[in-house]
Amino acid sequence: MRIDRIELFHVAMPLIYPWRTAYGEDSAIHSVLCRMSSGSVSGWGESAPFAAPCYSPECAGGLFLVARDWLAPALIGQDLTSGDDLQQHIAMFKGNPFAKAALDTAWWSLHSRIENKPLHQLLGATRNEVPVGADFGVMDSLDELVSSVGQAIDDGFPRIKLKFRPGWDVPMLEAVRAQHPNHPIHIDCNSGYLISDLKLFQDIDRFHLAMLEQPLQHDDVLDHAELQRSVQTPVCLDESISHPRHVEQAIRLKSCQYVNIKPGRVGGLTNALAIHHRCAAAGIPCWVGGMLESATGSALCVALAMLDNFTYPADIFPSSRFYTNDLSDPPVELIRSSDGIPSVRALDVLPEPHPQRLEQLTIQRAVITATTKL
């Protein structure tokens, strides 16, 4: 398909309450949406690295500039036959996976529209429904957390994820495990620790967690291999896997037993597919994560989560948990599977931004066509 027009929207989406992690706090999610057009047909992509370069080296403002000035001009006027073809056209630009993901996901959405085929089927999925877990950030009190976890378990969520950081660590786990000794739980450290904290993680083995998600530095696979050799709890890599090459290194080093795949973090759905397939071949189960995107980005994660090697319940949330009104329609909603487990279902038609909400939340906008190409 020939790419005729690319529109970029840097938006700030206010959260109902702040999202607190090991790297800080966000009161609004900064994201970049991409509308890619071929003739009269358009598709929407989204990538949400947040406002500051704390989760990764990228941020939404920088993503917008890189996509506007370099990536989009490299694609305008090109006849892109596949996601791999798109990735080759922007491969000369180093790193910047979130920026590349905005364009890559838009291409897949456009491809779905042109082929008139649901995205999850184009990706190779044979199912249209998957279970999801419940996640909890740092809260104002342990009592509030324990109560919220108990409600999630009563609601049937098959696993619980807890943000874990200095000051909200072992006592927090002790409080939750005291009330829920057997339910599947894992912690997400968001790169908040060093290999010198090894004894801490060896102590955590006693909680019999499902995994330790990204305990060490965001760009490390070597220390994670040492950690995995030294603890019984499985290590899961998240931030460390931002390209298919990184998962190859992690597999060779035996750095992890799980991999979390976020389309934004790895450069888009094209790379997410490659990582999924490589992990499947190595016997490493995966699960899909999200970045609190609008329904546009979340639906892309839902489509990806339908692939066979995504066996751990996904990080995909209903829009109402974080947003008073989702930027996009229809909003993400949970369903109940036949056995009562909270789940998400892939959509035949992907959500698109609501025009009025998009205008209200847009910080900066750019249009790239053949006449504006640098």
URVENRA-V347004 format. One line per field, one symbol per residue. ss: DSSP state (h for helix, s for strand, l for the rest). burial: # if it has 9 or more other ideal C-beta (glycine too) atoms within 8 Angstrom, else .. A space follows every 10 residues. Layout:
ss=???
burial=???
This chain:
ss=lsllssssss ssssssssss sllsssssss ssssssssll ssssssslll lllllllllh hhhhhhhhhh hhhhhlllsl llhhhhhhhl llllllhhhh hhhhhhhhhh hhhhhlllhh hhllllllss sslsssllll lhhhhhhhhh hhhhllllls ssslsllslh hhhhhhhhhl llllssssll llllhhhhhh hhhhhhhlll lsslllllll lhhhhhhhhh llllssslll lllhhhhhhh hhhllllsss slhhhhllhh hhhhhhhhhh hhllssssll llllhhhhhh hhhhhlllls lllsllllhh hhlllllssl llllssllll lsssslllll lsslhhhhhh hssssssssl llll
burial=########## ###.#...## ##...#.### ########.. ########## #.#.##.### ####.###.# ######.#.# ..#.###.## ..#..##### ########## ####...### .##.#...## ######..#. .#.###.### .##..##### #####...#. .##.###.## ....###### ###...##.# ##.##...#. ######.#.# #.######.. #.######## ####.##### #.#.##.### ########## ########## ...####### ########## #######.## .######.#. .##..###.. ##.##.#... ####.##..# #.##..##.. ##...####. ..#.
